[in-house]
Amino acid sequence: MFKLGEYQVLKISKQVEFGVYLTDGADKEERVLLPGKQVPEGAGIGDEIKVFIYRDSEDRLIATTAQPLLTMGNVARLRVVSVAKVGAFLDWGLEKDLFLPFKEQTFRVAEKDEVLVALYIDKSSRLCATMNVYESLRNDSTYRKDDKVEGTVYQISENFGVFVAVDDIYSALVPKKALFGAADKIKTGAKLSARVSRVMPDGRLELAVRDKSYIQQREDAEMILDMLGKANGRLPFNDKASPELIAEKTGMSKAQFKRAVGKLLKEGHININPDSIELRKD
């Protein structure tokens, strides 16, 4: 049985003018063509060849010794070569471009974009690409808690958070609760730098987009100082303001804001008034 989208080692069962026919040995009547330009020099009847199985431009099953950039069960970043009414076409290293239907796009792609995709077989038994790569990502990374990682955002869920393919290979999630102040800045298809906050029992990674608290506290404090500088040294609210107001004005949670304000007060940079924060003038 031929496995669409995968490598197989097959035997040459017949030679013809335009190539050779290959069989898996189980069913000699089931054969697939390897075009002549793909046949290794000196290969003959009974020889084994490692090939990739896909469909040509006329939807005929065909073998190739060329190495595609993507195989079944894996993910890869591929370049969009054209966009048509029904979807997009991707360069995956073979003569026939790979079709990416609109319904399998998590955002609308444009020519020259690079998109993270996996393979699937559609209802017509054709290989197609999908940007819904969750099932094809691996859970066996060697990353540990507090490691810095980079990946591609492939899906954003209002219920769960931001799904990320770390190194474009490994399954990871930035939980919704860890997105405070950053959710609006993250877009599908974008690259993301993060820190591993936890390795789940099944091997999936849980990520944090904000740094560890003592580093983040310093960065938040610097941001408040910058805001004060741009506001002539006075913010018309303090750390006792509502969480909603603090989030609207600073993009921080109330707890983050209080920690940063406390740091600035301890270092003598600010005064806290009943309804405001001011830069110290001395």
HELIX and SHEET records of a PDB file:
HELIX    1   1 GLY A   36  GLN A   38  5                                   3    
HELIX    2   2 PHE A  102  GLU A  104  5                                   3    
HELIX    3   3 TYR A  134  SER A  136  5                                   3    
HELIX    4   4 LYS A  176  ALA A  178  5                                   3    
HELIX    5   5 ALA A  183  LYS A  185  5                                   3    
HELIX    6   6 SER A  213  LYS A  230  1                                  18    
HELIX    7   7 PRO A  243  THR A  250  1                                   8    
HELIX    8   8 LYS A  254  LYS A  266  1                                  13    
SHEET    1   A 5 VAL A  32  PRO A  35  0                                        
SHEET    2   A 5 GLY A  19  THR A  23 -1                                        
SHEET    3   A 5 TYR A   7  VAL A  16 -1                                        
SHEET    4   A 5 GLU A  48  ARG A  55 -1                                        
SHEET    5   A 5 LEU A  61  THR A  64 -1                                        
SHEET    1   B 5 LEU A  98  PRO A 101  0                                        
SHEET    2   B 5 GLY A  87  ASP A  91 -1                                        
SHEET    3   B 5 VAL A  75  VAL A  83 -1                                        
SHEET    4   B 5 GLU A 114  ILE A 121 -1                                        
SHEET    5   B 5 LEU A 127  THR A 130 -1                                        
SHEET    1   C 6 LYS A 148  SER A 157  0                                        
SHEET    2   C 6 GLY A 161  VAL A 166 -1                                        
SHEET    3   C 6 TYR A 170  PRO A 175 -1                                        
SHEET    4   C 6 LEU A 205  ALA A 208  1                                        
SHEET    5   C 6 LYS A 191  VAL A 199 -1                                        
SHEET    6   C 6 LYS A 148  SER A 157 -1                                        
SHEET    1   D 3 ARG A 234  LEU A 235  0                                        
SHEET    2   D 3 SER A 276  LEU A 279 -1                                        
SHEET    3   D 3 ILE A 270  ASN A 273 -1                                        
END                                                                             
